[in-house]
Amino acid sequence: MSRFGYTVLGFGGFTSAGGPGVWTDQGQTINTNRYQCVTGGNSAGAIIAGGSSTGNSETWDGSTWSNAADNLSANANSGQGGGTASSAIFIGGNRTSGSTVCEKWDNSTWANADSTTTVFTVGARAADDKDNAWVC
């Protein structure tokens, strides 16, 4: 399959067709299998939170995933959010049922943030950091 100048070979690799670079396999994976999670950051530093039936958070330092010092206040999946490795937000999601709870990450702890007025388990979102995000 070819799209946007790349031939997709599978996760972890592609064949360049004049594109910007080459995928590399870091050889290290997250500690908790999950899906429908929220991520923030980039290849130099990132955070992954929630997903499946976990509230666990993990951080990436550019070479290794580690369990974060703090986790979400409850198991949550299908949340929205994003941000950076040191400033992220987890919006809504499924906890015991759909939730309006928001939590902010400050590089060491998750803290309650203003709740939304609508449950968000699926939606469009963007987040520059924990204080500059939108969801609809």
KAPEUR-V804816 format. One record per residue. N is the residue number from 1. RES is the residue in one small letter. PSI is psi in whole degrees, 0 to 359 (none if undefined). OMEGA is omega in radians with two decimals (none if undefined). D_LAST is the distance of its C-alpha to the last C-alpha in Angstrom with 1 decimal. Layout:
# KAPEUR-V804816
n={N N}
res={RES RES}
psi={PSI PSI}
omega={OMEGA OMEGA}
d_last={D_LAST D_LAST}
This chain:
# KAPEUR-V804816
n={1 2 3 4 5 6 7 8 9 10 11 12 13 14 15 16 17 18 19 20 21 22 23 24 25 26 27 28 29 30 31 32 33 34 35 36 37 38 39 40 41 42 43 44 45 46 47 48 49 50 51 52 53 54 55 56 57 58 59 60 61 62 63 64 65 66 67 68 69 70 71 72 73 74 75 76 77 78 79 80 81 82 83 84 85 86 87 88 89 90 91 92 93 94 95 96 97 98 99 100 101 102 103 104 105 106 107 108 109 110 111 112 113 114 115 116 117 118 119 120 121 122 123 124 125 126 127 128 129 130 131 132 133 134 135 136}
res={m s r f g y t v l g f g g f t s a g g p g v w t d q g q t i n t n r y q c v t g g n s a g a i i a g g s s t g n s e t w d g s t w s n a a d n l s a n a n s g q g g g t a s s a i f i g g n r t s g s t v c e k w d n s t w a n a d s t t t v f t v g a r a a d d k d n a w v c}
psi={133 127 141 35 7 146 115 124 345 174 133 359 153 163 122 140 53 15 186 345 196 135 144 148 117 346 3 136 170 157 335 121 137 160 166 47 175 136 155 151 201 195 341 337 134 168 144 134 145 199 151 240 50 155 6 151 146 149 150 128 15 344 339 137 134 150 133 161 341 158 168 158 343 161 136 138 170 26 172 168 206 207 216 176 332 356 92 166 140 117 124 228 181 123 262 332 190 143 150 4 139 142 141 139 131 26 358 331 154 133 150 141 177 135 157 167 352 146 129 106 342 135 182 143 160 145 119 320 188 341 357 88 159 157 144 none}
omega={-3.13 3.08 3.03 3.06 3.13 2.97 -3.07 -3.13 -3.07 -3.10 3.07 3.12 3.00 3.07 -3.09 3.03 -3.10 -3.11 -3.01 -3.08 -3.08 3.05 3.04 3.10 -3.11 3.06 -3.13 -3.06 3.08 -3.06 -3.11 3.06 -3.09 2.99 -3.10 -3.13 3.07 3.12 3.04 3.08 -3.10 -3.06 3.14 -3.14 -3.08 3.02 3.03 -3.06 3.08 -3.14 -3.09 3.10 3.14 3.01 -3.10 3.05 3.09 3.12 3.14 -3.13 -3.11 3.11 -3.05 2.97 3.09 3.03 -3.14 -3.14 -3.10 3.12 3.05 -3.09 3.12 3.02 -3.09 3.01 3.11 3.08 3.06 3.08 -3.10 -3.12 -3.13 3.13 -3.09 -3.10 -3.06 3.11 3.04 -3.03 3.00 -3.12 3.07 3.02 2.96 2.97 3.13 -3.01 3.03 -3.12 3.02 3.08 -3.13 3.12 -3.13 -3.13 3.05 -3.11 2.97 3.11 3.10 3.07 3.09 3.10 3.05 3.10 -3.12 3.06 3.10 3.03 3.06 3.12 3.03 -3.14 3.01 3.13 3.01 3.14 -3.06 -3.10 -3.11 -3.09 3.01 3.10 3.06 none}
d_last={31.6 31.2 28.1 27.7 31.2 31.1 32.8 30.8 33.3 31.1 29.3 31.0 32.7 32.8 35.4 35.0 35.5 35.6 32.3 31.7 33.1 33.8 31.9 33.9 34.1 33.9 35.8 33.9 30.9 28.6 30.5 28.2 27.2 23.5 20.6 16.8 17.2 15.5 17.6 18.2 21.2 23.5 26.9 28.7 26.7 23.7 22.3 21.1 20.0 19.7 19.6 21.8 23.4 23.8 22.8 24.9 24.0 26.0 26.6 28.0 30.6 31.1 33.6 33.0 30.4 31.2 30.1 28.2 30.0 27.3 24.8 21.7 22.9 22.5 22.1 18.5 16.9 13.7 12.0 9.5 11.0 14.0 16.3 20.1 22.9 23.8 20.5 17.5 14.7 13.9 10.8 11.3 12.8 15.9 18.8 21.2 18.5 14.8 14.3 12.6 14.9 14.1 17.0 18.1 20.7 23.5 25.7 27.6 25.7 22.4 22.0 19.9 17.2 15.6 13.8 10.4 11.0 9.1 9.9 7.7 10.2 8.7 5.6 5.5 6.5 9.6 12.2 15.6 16.8 16.4 16.3 14.1 10.6 7.0 3.8 0.0}
